[in-house]
Amino acid sequence: MEIRTELEKIIRYLLSCGVTLREFEEEIEKIFITEALKKNGGKIKDAAQDIGLHRNTLTEKMKKYRIKRK
């Protein structure tokens, strides 16, 4: 199944639960950052490249969400 169809199902569910767009965006961002860091052995530069951010931007987002390198 294509990703858009799956995302639409998830979004319909989240809307029915009262999740806001801001909450959804923040959770997705946290997950992307955490998973990219795991994939890259905690290397911020490589993780940032994987998710299309500058290293400094990723570092700031990690501070914002209190995400530590693993």
PQR file of N, CA, C, O and H, with PARSE charges and radii, in Angstrom:
ATOM      1  N   MET A   1       0.841  -1.181   0.000 -0.4000 1.5000
ATOM      2  CA  MET A   1       0.000   0.000   0.000 -0.0000 2.0000
ATOM      3  C   MET A   1       0.892   1.252   0.000  0.5500 1.7000
ATOM      4  O   MET A   1       1.970   1.257   0.593 -0.5500 1.4000
ATOM      5  N   GLU A   2       0.438   2.273  -0.652 -0.4000 1.5000
ATOM      6  CA  GLU A   2       1.274   3.466  -0.733 -0.0000 2.0000
ATOM      7  C   GLU A   2       1.233   4.273   0.564  0.5500 1.7000
ATOM      8  O   GLU A   2       0.271   4.198   1.328 -0.5500 1.4000
ATOM      9  H   GLU A   2      -0.438   2.269  -1.133  0.4000 1.0000
ATOM     10  N   ILE A   3       2.275   5.028   0.790 -0.4000 1.5000
ATOM     11  CA  ILE A   3       2.452   5.744   2.056 -0.0000 2.0000
ATOM     12  C   ILE A   3       1.335   6.759   2.309  0.5500 1.7000
ATOM     13  O   ILE A   3       0.908   6.936   3.450 -0.5500 1.4000
ATOM     14  H   ILE A   3       3.056   5.088   0.170  0.4000 1.0000
ATOM     15  N   ARG A   4       0.866   7.416   1.266 -0.4000 1.5000
ATOM     16  CA  ARG A   4      -0.188   8.421   1.464 -0.0000 2.0000
ATOM     17  C   ARG A   4      -1.446   7.789   2.043  0.5500 1.7000
ATOM     18  O   ARG A   4      -2.050   8.343   2.961 -0.5500 1.4000
ATOM     19  H   ARG A   4       1.214   7.272   0.339  0.4000 1.0000
ATOM     20  N   THR A   5      -1.842   6.650   1.524 -0.4000 1.5000
ATOM     21  CA  THR A   5      -3.041   5.958   2.005 -0.0000 2.0000
ATOM     22  C   THR A   5      -2.884   5.595   3.479  0.5500 1.7000
ATOM     23  O   THR A   5      -3.815   5.771   4.264 -0.5500 1.4000
ATOM     24  H   THR A   5      -1.351   6.199   0.778  0.4000 1.0000
ATOM     25  N   GLU A   6      -1.710   5.089   3.857 -0.4000 1.5000
ATOM     26  CA  GLU A   6      -1.459   4.719   5.247 -0.0000 2.0000
ATOM     27  C   GLU A   6      -1.477   5.949   6.152  0.5500 1.7000
ATOM     28  O   GLU A   6      -2.044   5.915   7.245 -0.5500 1.4000
ATOM     29  H   GLU A   6      -0.953   4.946   3.219  0.4000 1.0000
ATOM     30  N   LEU A   7      -0.855   7.031   5.692 -0.4000 1.5000
ATOM     31  CA  LEU A   7      -0.851   8.259   6.482 -0.0000 2.0000
ATOM     32  C   LEU A   7      -2.261   8.823   6.653  0.5500 1.7000
ATOM     33  O   LEU A   7      -2.596   9.327   7.724 -0.5500 1.4000
ATOM     34  H   LEU A   7      -0.395   7.059   4.805  0.4000 1.0000
ATOM     35  N   GLU A   8      -3.077   8.744   5.624 -0.4000 1.5000
ATOM     36  CA  GLU A   8      -4.458   9.231   5.724 -0.0000 2.0000
ATOM     37  C   GLU A   8      -5.219   8.464   6.797  0.5500 1.7000
ATOM     38  O   GLU A   8      -5.980   9.062   7.558 -0.5500 1.4000
ATOM     39  H   GLU A   8      -2.805   8.334   4.754  0.4000 1.0000
ATOM     40  N   LYS A   9      -5.030   7.161   6.870 -0.4000 1.5000
ATOM     41  CA  LYS A   9      -5.685   6.348   7.905 -0.0000 2.0000
ATOM     42  C   LYS A   9      -5.237   6.787   9.294  0.5500 1.7000
ATOM     43  O   LYS A   9      -6.053   6.956  10.200 -0.5500 1.4000
ATOM     44  H   LYS A   9      -4.412   6.675   6.252  0.4000 1.0000
ATOM     45  N   ILE A  10      -3.932   6.967   9.446 -0.4000 1.5000
ATOM     46  CA  ILE A  10      -3.380   7.375  10.739 -0.0000 2.0000
ATOM     47  C   ILE A  10      -3.900   8.755  11.128  0.5500 1.7000
ATOM     48  O   ILE A  10      -4.269   8.981  12.280 -0.5500 1.4000
ATOM     49  H   ILE A  10      -3.269   6.830   8.710  0.4000 1.0000
ATOM     50  N   ILE A  11      -3.928   9.668  10.174 -0.4000 1.5000
ATOM     51  CA  ILE A  11      -4.373  11.031  10.458 -0.0000 2.0000
ATOM     52  C   ILE A  11      -5.853  11.059  10.827  0.5500 1.7000
ATOM     53  O   ILE A  11      -6.245  11.785  11.741 -0.5500 1.4000
ATOM     54  H   ILE A  11      -3.628   9.484   9.238  0.4000 1.0000
ATOM     55  N   ARG A  12      -6.672  10.289  10.137 -0.4000 1.5000
ATOM     56  CA  ARG A  12      -8.092  10.219  10.507 -0.0000 2.0000
ATOM     57  C   ARG A  12      -8.243   9.742  11.944  0.5500 1.7000
ATOM     58  O   ARG A  12      -9.053  10.279  12.699 -0.5500 1.4000
ATOM     59  H   ARG A  12      -6.353   9.700   9.395  0.4000 1.0000
ATOM     60  N   TYR A  13      -7.465   8.736  12.320 -0.4000 1.5000
ATOM     61  CA  TYR A  13      -7.514   8.216  13.685 -0.0000 2.0000
ATOM     62  C   TYR A  13      -7.074   9.292  14.681  0.5500 1.7000
ATOM     63  O   TYR A  13      -7.744   9.517  15.689 -0.5500 1.4000
ATOM     64  H   TYR A  13      -6.807   8.300  11.707  0.4000 1.0000
ATOM     65  N   LEU A  14      -5.958   9.951  14.401 -0.4000 1.5000
ATOM     66  CA  LEU A  14      -5.451  10.976  15.311 -0.0000 2.0000
ATOM     67  C   LEU A  14      -6.434  12.128  15.463  0.5500 1.7000
ATOM     68  O   LEU A  14      -6.621  12.642  16.566 -0.5500 1.4000
ATOM     69  H   LEU A  14      -5.414   9.769  13.582  0.4000 1.0000
ATOM     70  N   LEU A  15      -7.058  12.532  14.373 -0.4000 1.5000
ATOM     71  CA  LEU A  15      -8.066  13.598  14.446 -0.0000 2.0000
ATOM     72  C   LEU A  15      -9.240  13.176  15.328  0.5500 1.7000
ATOM     73  O   LEU A  15      -9.766  13.982  16.095 -0.5500 1.4000
ATOM     74  H   LEU A  15      -6.905  12.114  13.478  0.4000 1.0000
ATOM     75  N   SER A  16      -9.643  11.923  15.218 -0.4000 1.5000
ATOM     76  CA  SER A  16     -10.752  11.441  16.041 -0.0000 2.0000
ATOM     77  C   SER A  16     -10.380  11.411  17.524  0.5500 1.7000
ATOM     78  O   SER A  16     -11.258  11.423  18.386 -0.5500 1.4000
ATOM     79  H   SER A  16      -9.216  11.268  14.595  0.4000 1.0000
ATOM     80  N   CYS A  17      -9.082  11.370  17.819 -0.4000 1.5000
ATOM     81  CA  CYS A  17      -8.588  11.373  19.200 -0.0000 2.0000
ATOM     82  C   CYS A  17      -8.302  12.776  19.714  0.5500 1.7000
ATOM     83  O   CYS A  17      -7.950  12.950  20.881 -0.5500 1.4000
ATOM     84  H   CYS A  17      -8.368  11.360  17.119  0.4000 1.0000
ATOM     85  N   GLY A  18      -8.450  13.780  18.851 -0.4000 1.5000
ATOM     86  CA  GLY A  18      -8.243  15.160  19.259 -0.0000 2.0000
ATOM     87  C   GLY A  18      -6.807  15.647  19.180  0.5500 1.7000
ATOM     88  O   GLY A  18      -6.466  16.671  19.772 -0.5500 1.4000
ATOM     89  H   GLY A  18      -8.736  13.639  17.903  0.4000 1.0000
ATOM     90  N   VAL A  19      -5.960  14.925  18.454 -0.4000 1.5000
ATOM     91  CA  VAL A  19      -4.568  15.332  18.301 -0.0000 2.0000
ATOM     92  C   VAL A  19      -4.495  16.528  17.357  0.5500 1.7000
ATOM     93  O   VAL A  19      -5.107  16.522  16.289 -0.5500 1.4000
ATOM     94  H   VAL A  19      -6.237  14.093  17.973  0.4000 1.0000
ATOM     95  N   THR A  20      -3.742  17.555  17.756 -0.4000 1.5000
ATOM     96  CA  THR A  20      -3.605  18.742  16.916 -0.0000 2.0000
ATOM     97  C   THR A  20      -2.479  18.555  15.911  0.5500 1.7000
ATOM     98  O   THR A  20      -1.649  17.656  16.048 -0.5500 1.4000
ATOM     99  H   THR A  20      -3.244  17.560  18.624  0.4000 1.0000
ATOM    100  N   LEU A  21      -2.463  19.409  14.907 -0.4000 1.5000
ATOM    101  CA  LEU A  21      -1.407  19.367  13.901 -0.0000 2.0000
ATOM    102  C   LEU A  21      -0.046  19.623  14.555  0.5500 1.7000
ATOM    103  O   LEU A  21       0.933  18.956  14.219 -0.5500 1.4000
ATOM    104  H   LEU A  21      -3.137  20.139  14.795  0.4000 1.0000
ATOM    105  N   ARG A  22       0.026  20.567  15.471 -0.4000 1.5000
ATOM    106  CA  ARG A  22       1.282  20.867  16.157 -0.0000 2.0000
ATOM    107  C   ARG A  22       1.782  19.652  16.939  0.5500 1.7000
ATOM    108  O   ARG A  22       2.969  19.331  16.879 -0.5500 1.4000
ATOM    109  H   ARG A  22      -0.769  21.108  15.745  0.4000 1.0000
ATOM    110  N   GLU A  23       0.904  18.981  17.662 -0.4000 1.5000
ATOM    111  CA  GLU A  23       1.299  17.776  18.404 -0.0000 2.0000
ATOM    112  C   GLU A  23       1.807  16.697  17.454  0.5500 1.7000
ATOM    113  O   GLU A  23       2.812  16.040  17.722 -0.5500 1.4000
ATOM    114  H   GLU A  23      -0.060  19.242  17.710  0.4000 1.0000
ATOM    115  N   PHE A  24       1.103  16.526  16.352 -0.4000 1.5000
ATOM    116  CA  PHE A  24       1.497  15.524  15.356 -0.0000 2.0000
ATOM    117  C   PHE A  24       2.870  15.851  14.774  0.5500 1.7000
ATOM    118  O   PHE A  24       3.733  14.978  14.680 -0.5500 1.4000
ATOM    119  H   PHE A  24       0.286  17.059  16.134  0.4000 1.0000
ATOM    120  N   GLU A  25       3.070  17.105  14.384 -0.4000 1.5000
ATOM    121  CA  GLU A  25       4.351  17.525  13.806 -0.0000 2.0000
ATOM    122  C   GLU A  25       5.503  17.299  14.777  0.5500 1.7000
ATOM    123  O   GLU A  25       6.562  16.805  14.390 -0.5500 1.4000
ATOM    124  H   GLU A  25       2.369  17.814  14.460  0.4000 1.0000
ATOM    125  N   GLU A  26       5.292  17.662  16.042 -0.4000 1.5000
ATOM    126  CA  GLU A  26       6.350  17.504  17.034 -0.0000 2.0000
ATOM    127  C   GLU A  26       6.693  16.032  17.262  0.5500 1.7000
ATOM    128  O   GLU A  26       7.867  15.680  17.372 -0.5500 1.4000
ATOM    129  H   GLU A  26       4.431  18.063  16.357  0.4000 1.0000
ATOM    130  N   GLU A  27       5.691  15.184  17.332 -0.4000 1.5000
ATOM    131  CA  GLU A  27       5.949  13.760  17.543 -0.0000 2.0000
ATOM    132  C   GLU A  27       6.674  13.140  16.350  0.5500 1.7000
ATOM    133  O   GLU A  27       7.587  12.332  16.522 -0.5500 1.4000
ATOM    134  H   GLU A  27       4.737  15.470  17.242  0.4000 1.0000
ATOM    135  N   ILE A  28       6.265  13.522  15.144 -0.4000 1.5000
ATOM    136  CA  ILE A  28       6.939  13.017  13.941 -0.0000 2.0000
ATOM    137  C   ILE A  28       8.394  13.479  13.924  0.5500 1.7000
ATOM    138  O   ILE A  28       9.295  12.707  13.595 -0.5500 1.4000
ATOM    139  H   ILE A  28       5.524  14.179  15.004  0.4000 1.0000
ATOM    140  N   GLU A  29       8.615  14.740  14.279 -0.4000 1.5000
ATOM    141  CA  GLU A  29       9.970  15.283  14.296 -0.0000 2.0000
ATOM    142  C   GLU A  29      10.838  14.527  15.316  0.5500 1.7000
ATOM    143  O   GLU A  29      11.979  14.173  15.019 -0.5500 1.4000
ATOM    144  H   GLU A  29       7.883  15.368  14.546  0.4000 1.0000
ATOM    145  N   LYS A  30      10.300  14.284  16.505 -0.4000 1.5000
ATOM    146  CA  LYS A  30      11.040  13.539  17.533 -0.0000 2.0000
ATOM    147  C   LYS A  30      11.395  12.141  17.045  0.5500 1.7000
ATOM    148  O   LYS A  30      12.522  11.679  17.225 -0.5500 1.4000
ATOM    149  H   LYS A  30       9.373  14.571  16.747  0.4000 1.0000
ATOM    150  N   ILE A  31      10.430  11.472  16.431 -0.4000 1.5000
ATOM    151  CA  ILE A  31      10.668  10.117  15.933 -0.0000 2.0000
ATOM    152  C   ILE A  31      11.728  10.116  14.838  0.5500 1.7000
ATOM    153  O   ILE A  31      12.643   9.294  14.869 -0.5500 1.4000
ATOM    154  H   ILE A  31       9.514  11.847  16.285  0.4000 1.0000
ATOM    155  N   PHE A  32      11.619  11.023  13.872 -0.4000 1.5000
ATOM    156  CA  PHE A  32      12.608  11.110  12.793 -0.0000 2.0000
ATOM    157  C   PHE A  32      14.009  11.316  13.357  0.5500 1.7000
ATOM    158  O   PHE A  32      14.956  10.644  12.947 -0.5500 1.4000
ATOM    159  H   PHE A  32      10.876  11.691  13.847  0.4000 1.0000
ATOM    160  N   ILE A  33      14.135  12.249  14.301 -0.4000 1.5000
ATOM    161  CA  ILE A  33      15.445  12.550  14.874 -0.0000 2.0000
ATOM    162  C   ILE A  33      15.992  11.343  15.628  0.5500 1.7000
ATOM    163  O   ILE A  33      17.145  10.956  15.436 -0.5500 1.4000
ATOM    164  H   ILE A  33      13.366  12.795  14.634  0.4000 1.0000
ATOM    165  N   THR A  34      15.172  10.756  16.476 -0.4000 1.5000
ATOM    166  CA  THR A  34      15.605   9.602  17.271 -0.0000 2.0000
ATOM    167  C   THR A  34      16.033   8.443  16.380  0.5500 1.7000
ATOM    168  O   THR A  34      17.079   7.836  16.608 -0.5500 1.4000
ATOM    169  H   THR A  34      14.236  11.071  16.631  0.4000 1.0000
ATOM    170  N   GLU A  35      15.239   8.140  15.380 -0.4000 1.5000
ATOM    171  CA  GLU A  35      15.546   7.017  14.490 -0.0000 2.0000
ATOM    172  C   GLU A  35      16.774   7.299  13.629  0.5500 1.7000
ATOM    173  O   GLU A  35      17.575   6.399  13.377 -0.5500 1.4000
ATOM    174  H   GLU A  35      14.389   8.633  15.195  0.4000 1.0000
ATOM    175  N   ALA A  36      16.925   8.542  13.176 -0.4000 1.5000
ATOM    176  CA  ALA A  36      18.101   8.898  12.371 -0.0000 2.0000
ATOM    177  C   ALA A  36      19.372   8.780  13.216  0.5500 1.7000
ATOM    178  O   ALA A  36      20.404   8.321  12.727 -0.5500 1.4000
ATOM    179  H   ALA A  36      16.274   9.273  13.381  0.4000 1.0000
ATOM    180  N   LEU A  37      19.296   9.190  14.468 -0.4000 1.5000
ATOM    181  CA  LEU A  37      20.458   9.058  15.352 -0.0000 2.0000
ATOM    182  C   LEU A  37      20.806   7.592  15.595  0.5500 1.7000
ATOM    183  O   LEU A  37      21.978   7.214  15.580 -0.5500 1.4000
ATOM    184  H   LEU A  37      18.458   9.563  14.866  0.4000 1.0000
ATOM    185  N   LYS A  38      19.786   6.771  15.819 -0.4000 1.5000
ATOM    186  CA  LYS A  38      20.022   5.332  16.001 -0.0000 2.0000
ATOM    187  C   LYS A  38      20.684   4.738  14.767  0.5500 1.7000
ATOM    188  O   LYS A  38      21.675   4.014  14.864 -0.5500 1.4000
ATOM    189  H   LYS A  38      18.834   7.078  15.831  0.4000 1.0000
ATOM    190  N   LYS A  39      20.120   5.057  13.606 -0.4000 1.5000
ATOM    191  CA  LYS A  39      20.632   4.524  12.347 -0.0000 2.0000
ATOM    192  C   LYS A  39      22.092   4.896  12.125  0.5500 1.7000
ATOM    193  O   LYS A  39      22.861   4.125  11.550 -0.5500 1.4000
ATOM    194  H   LYS A  39      19.315   5.645  13.527  0.4000 1.0000
ATOM    195  N   ASN A  40      22.463   6.085  12.586 -0.4000 1.5000
ATOM    196  CA  ASN A  40      23.805   6.601  12.335 -0.0000 2.0000
ATOM    197  C   ASN A  40      24.722   6.533  13.550  0.5500 1.7000
ATOM    198  O   ASN A  40      25.713   7.259  13.629 -0.5500 1.4000
ATOM    199  H   ASN A  40      21.838   6.711  13.052  0.4000 1.0000
ATOM    200  N   GLY A  41      24.391   5.668  14.484 -0.4000 1.5000
ATOM    201  CA  GLY A  41      25.252   5.471  15.640 -0.0000 2.0000
ATOM    202  C   GLY A  41      25.494   6.721  16.462  0.5500 1.7000
ATOM    203  O   GLY A  41      26.568   6.883  17.041 -0.5500 1.4000
ATOM    204  H   GLY A  41      23.586   5.078  14.420  0.4000 1.0000
ATOM    205  N   GLY A  42      24.504   7.613  16.522 -0.4000 1.5000
ATOM    206  CA  GLY A  42      24.622   8.831  17.307 -0.0000 2.0000
ATOM    207  C   GLY A  42      25.397   9.947  16.629  0.5500 1.7000
ATOM    208  O   GLY A  42      25.627  10.992  17.238 -0.5500 1.4000
ATOM    209  H   GLY A  42      23.632   7.482  16.051  0.4000 1.0000
ATOM    210  N   LYS A  43      25.799   9.752  15.397 -0.4000 1.5000
ATOM    211  CA  LYS A  43      26.565  10.783  14.676 -0.0000 2.0000
ATOM    212  C   LYS A  43      25.606  11.851  14.147  0.5500 1.7000
ATOM    213  O   LYS A  43      24.818  11.613  13.233 -0.5500 1.4000
ATOM    214  H   LYS A  43      25.612   8.903  14.902  0.4000 1.0000
ATOM    215  N   ILE A  44      25.701  13.014  14.744 -0.4000 1.5000
ATOM    216  CA  ILE A  44      24.765  14.095  14.428 -0.0000 2.0000
ATOM    217  C   ILE A  44      24.871  14.521  12.971  0.5500 1.7000
ATOM    218  O   ILE A  44      23.849  14.703  12.309 -0.5500 1.4000
ATOM    219  H   ILE A  44      26.341  13.208  15.486  0.4000 1.0000
ATOM    220  N   LYS A  45      26.073  14.682  12.464 -0.4000 1.5000
ATOM    221  CA  LYS A  45      26.250  15.122  11.075 -0.0000 2.0000
ATOM    222  C   LYS A  45      25.567  14.158  10.104  0.5500 1.7000
ATOM    223  O   LYS A  45      24.865  14.591   9.190 -0.5500 1.4000
ATOM    224  H   LYS A  45      26.904  14.534  13.001  0.4000 1.0000
ATOM    225  N   ASP A  46      25.770  12.859  10.299 -0.4000 1.5000
ATOM    226  CA  ASP A  46      25.172  11.860   9.408 -0.0000 2.0000
ATOM    227  C   ASP A  46      23.661  11.791   9.568  0.5500 1.7000
ATOM    228  O   ASP A  46      22.932  11.661   8.585 -0.5500 1.4000
ATOM    229  H   ASP A  46      26.341  12.508  11.041  0.4000 1.0000
ATOM    230  N   ALA A  47      23.194  11.878  10.806 -0.4000 1.5000
ATOM    231  CA  ALA A  47      21.748  11.855  11.062 -0.0000 2.0000
ATOM    232  C   ALA A  47      21.084  13.066  10.414  0.5500 1.7000
ATOM    233  O   ALA A  47      20.026  12.944   9.798 -0.5500 1.4000
ATOM    234  H   ALA A  47      23.787  11.984  11.605  0.4000 1.0000
ATOM    235  N   ALA A  48      21.708  14.230  10.555 -0.4000 1.5000
ATOM    236  CA  ALA A  48      21.162  15.451   9.959 -0.0000 2.0000
ATOM    237  C   ALA A  48      21.057  15.317   8.449  0.5500 1.7000
ATOM    238  O   ALA A  48      20.057  15.713   7.850 -0.5500 1.4000
ATOM    239  H   ALA A  48      22.569  14.328  11.055  0.4000 1.0000
ATOM    240  N   GLN A  49      22.092  14.759   7.838 -0.4000 1.5000
ATOM    241  CA  GLN A  49      22.084  14.578   6.390 -0.0000 2.0000
ATOM    242  C   GLN A  49      20.941  13.640   5.968  0.5500 1.7000
ATOM    243  O   GLN A  49      20.264  13.888   4.971 -0.5500 1.4000
ATOM    244  H   GLN A  49      22.904  14.438   8.325  0.4000 1.0000
ATOM    245  N   ASP A  50      20.737  12.572   6.729 -0.4000 1.5000
ATOM    246  CA  ASP A  50      19.671  11.623   6.411 -0.0000 2.0000
ATOM    247  C   ASP A  50      18.286  12.260   6.399  0.5500 1.7000
ATOM    248  O   ASP A  50      17.442  11.911   5.573 -0.5500 1.4000
ATOM    249  H   ASP A  50      21.287  12.370   7.540  0.4000 1.0000
ATOM    250  N   ILE A  51      18.057  13.193   7.317 -0.4000 1.5000
ATOM    251  CA  ILE A  51      16.717  13.781   7.408 -0.0000 2.0000
ATOM    252  C   ILE A  51      16.622  15.177   6.790  0.5500 1.7000
ATOM    253  O   ILE A  51      15.599  15.850   6.910 -0.5500 1.4000
ATOM    254  H   ILE A  51      18.742  13.476   7.988  0.4000 1.0000
ATOM    255  N   GLY A  52      17.698  15.603   6.130 -0.4000 1.5000
ATOM    256  CA  GLY A  52      17.653  16.848   5.373 -0.0000 2.0000
ATOM    257  C   GLY A  52      17.752  18.114   6.203  0.5500 1.7000
ATOM    258  O   GLY A  52      17.174  19.142   5.850 -0.5500 1.4000
ATOM    259  H   GLY A  52      18.530  15.056   6.032  0.4000 1.0000
ATOM    260  N   LEU A  53      18.486  18.039   7.309 -0.4000 1.5000
ATOM    261  CA  LEU A  53      18.695  19.217   8.140 -0.0000 2.0000
ATOM    262  C   LEU A  53      20.177  19.553   8.210  0.5500 1.7000
ATOM    263  O   LEU A  53      21.029  18.692   7.989 -0.5500 1.4000
ATOM    264  H   LEU A  53      18.956  17.204   7.595  0.4000 1.0000
ATOM    265  N   HIS A  54      20.477  20.797   8.516 -0.4000 1.5000
ATOM    266  CA  HIS A  54      21.856  21.184   8.815 -0.0000 2.0000
ATOM    267  C   HIS A  54      22.178  20.651  10.208  0.5500 1.7000
ATOM    268  O   HIS A  54      21.293  20.537  11.056 -0.5500 1.4000
ATOM    269  H   HIS A  54      19.785  21.496   8.696  0.4000 1.0000
ATOM    270  N   ARG A  55      23.427  20.333  10.436 -0.4000 1.5000
ATOM    271  CA  ARG A  55      23.869  19.784  11.723 -0.0000 2.0000
ATOM    272  C   ARG A  55      23.464  20.688  12.892  0.5500 1.7000
ATOM    273  O   ARG A  55      23.007  20.196  13.923 -0.5500 1.4000
ATOM    274  H   ARG A  55      24.146  20.426   9.747  0.4000 1.0000
ATOM    275  N   ASN A  56      23.629  22.000  12.738 -0.4000 1.5000
ATOM    276  CA  ASN A  56      23.263  22.933  13.814 -0.0000 2.0000
ATOM    277  C   ASN A  56      21.765  22.924  14.095  0.5500 1.7000
ATOM    278  O   ASN A  56      21.343  23.015  15.248 -0.5500 1.4000
ATOM    279  H   ASN A  56      24.001  22.399  11.900  0.4000 1.0000
ATOM    280  N   THR A  57      20.968  22.814  13.041 -0.4000 1.5000
ATOM    281  CA  THR A  57      19.520  22.754  13.210 -0.0000 2.0000
ATOM    282  C   THR A  57      19.129  21.498  13.964  0.5500 1.7000
ATOM    283  O   THR A  57      18.288  21.543  14.862 -0.5500 1.4000
ATOM    284  H   THR A  57      21.311  22.740  12.104  0.4000 1.0000
ATOM    285  N   LEU A  58      19.737  20.376  13.600 -0.4000 1.5000
ATOM    286  CA  LEU A  58      19.443  19.130  14.298 -0.0000 2.0000
ATOM    287  C   LEU A  58      19.821  19.240  15.776  0.5500 1.7000
ATOM    288  O   LEU A  58      19.068  18.801  16.645 -0.5500 1.4000
ATOM    289  H   LEU A  58      20.420  20.340  12.871  0.4000 1.0000
ATOM    290  N   THR A  59      20.972  19.817  16.057 -0.4000 1.5000
ATOM    291  CA  THR A  59      21.404  19.981  17.443 -0.0000 2.0000
ATOM    292  C   THR A  59      20.401  20.824  18.234  0.5500 1.7000
ATOM    293  O   THR A  59      20.091  20.499  19.380 -0.5500 1.4000
ATOM    294  H   THR A  59      21.584  20.174  15.351  0.4000 1.0000
ATOM    295  N   GLU A  60      19.900  21.889  17.639 -0.4000 1.5000
ATOM    296  CA  GLU A  60      18.904  22.736  18.311 -0.0000 2.0000
ATOM    297  C   GLU A  60      17.608  21.974  18.575  0.5500 1.7000
ATOM    298  O   GLU A  60      17.010  22.108  19.643 -0.5500 1.4000
ATOM    299  H   GLU A  60      20.152  22.152  16.708  0.4000 1.0000
ATOM    300  N   LYS A  61      17.179  21.177  17.600 -0.4000 1.5000
ATOM    301  CA  LYS A  61      15.962  20.388  17.780 -0.0000 2.0000
ATOM    302  C   LYS A  61      16.159  19.322  18.854  0.5500 1.7000
ATOM    303  O   LYS A  61      15.237  19.021  19.612 -0.5500 1.4000
ATOM    304  H   LYS A  61      17.665  21.069  16.733  0.4000 1.0000
ATOM    305  N   MET A  62      17.342  18.761  18.915 -0.4000 1.5000
ATOM    306  CA  MET A  62      17.633  17.776  19.964 -0.0000 2.0000
ATOM    307  C   MET A  62      17.533  18.427  21.343  0.5500 1.7000
ATOM    308  O   MET A  62      17.019  17.821  22.283 -0.5500 1.4000
ATOM    309  H   MET A  62      18.091  19.006  18.300  0.4000 1.0000
ATOM    310  N   LYS A  63      18.025  19.661  21.462 -0.4000 1.5000
ATOM    311  CA  LYS A  63      17.907  20.392  22.727 -0.0000 2.0000
ATOM    312  C   LYS A  63      16.447  20.668  23.049  0.5500 1.7000
ATOM    313  O   LYS A  63      15.999  20.475  24.179 -0.5500 1.4000
ATOM    314  H   LYS A  63      18.442  20.154  20.698  0.4000 1.0000
ATOM    315  N   LYS A  64      15.713  21.122  22.041 -0.4000 1.5000
ATOM    316  CA  LYS A  64      14.299  21.458  22.232 -0.0000 2.0000
ATOM    317  C   LYS A  64      13.516  20.264  22.754  0.5500 1.7000
ATOM    318  O   LYS A  64      12.697  20.404  23.663 -0.5500 1.4000
ATOM    319  H   LYS A  64      16.077  21.279  21.123  0.4000 1.0000
ATOM    320  N   TYR A  65      13.766  19.086  22.183 -0.4000 1.5000
ATOM    321  CA  TYR A  65      13.014  17.888  22.554 -0.0000 2.0000
ATOM    322  C   TYR A  65      13.719  17.027  23.601  0.5500 1.7000
ATOM    323  O   TYR A  65      13.241  15.953  23.969 -0.5500 1.4000
ATOM    324  H   TYR A  65      14.431  18.972  21.445  0.4000 1.0000
ATOM    325  N   ARG A  66      14.865  17.519  24.073 -0.4000 1.5000
ATOM    326  CA  ARG A  66      15.657  16.777  25.068 -0.0000 2.0000
ATOM    327  C   ARG A  66      16.011  15.372  24.595  0.5500 1.7000
ATOM    328  O   ARG A  66      15.861  14.392  25.324 -0.5500 1.4000
ATOM    329  H   ARG A  66      15.253  18.391  23.774  0.4000 1.0000
ATOM    330  N   ILE A  67      16.486  15.303  23.353 -0.4000 1.5000
ATOM    331  CA  ILE A  67      16.914  14.026  22.753 -0.0000 2.0000
ATOM    332  C   ILE A  67      18.416  13.919  22.902  0.5500 1.7000
ATOM    333  O   ILE A  67      19.158  14.836  22.550 -0.5500 1.4000
ATOM    334  H   ILE A  67      16.609  16.099  22.761  0.4000 1.0000
ATOM    335  N   LYS A  68      18.851  12.793  23.426 -0.4000 1.5000
ATOM    336  CA  LYS A  68      20.284  12.546  23.599 -0.0000 2.0000
ATOM    337  C   LYS A  68      20.767  11.573  22.532  0.5500 1.7000
ATOM    338  O   LYS A  68      20.010  10.740  22.034 -0.5500 1.4000
ATOM    339  H   LYS A  68      18.248  12.048  23.712  0.4000 1.0000
ATOM    340  N   ARG A  69      22.046  11.700  22.195 -0.4000 1.5000
ATOM    341  CA  ARG A  69      22.651  10.743  21.265 -0.0000 2.0000
ATOM    342  C   ARG A  69      22.686   9.387  21.924  0.5500 1.7000
ATOM    343  O   ARG A  69      22.884   9.277  23.134 -0.5500 1.4000
ATOM    344  H   ARG A  69      22.662  12.377  22.599  0.4000 1.0000
ATOM    345  N   LYS A  70      22.493   8.351  21.124 -0.4000 1.5000
ATOM    346  CA  LYS A  70      22.520   6.997  21.683 -0.0000 2.0000
ATOM    347  C   LYS A  70      23.570   6.157  21.036  0.5500 1.7000
ATOM    348  O   LYS A  70      23.729   4.988  21.388 -0.5500 1.4000
ATOM    349  H   LYS A  70      22.332   8.440  20.141  0.4000 1.0000
TER
END
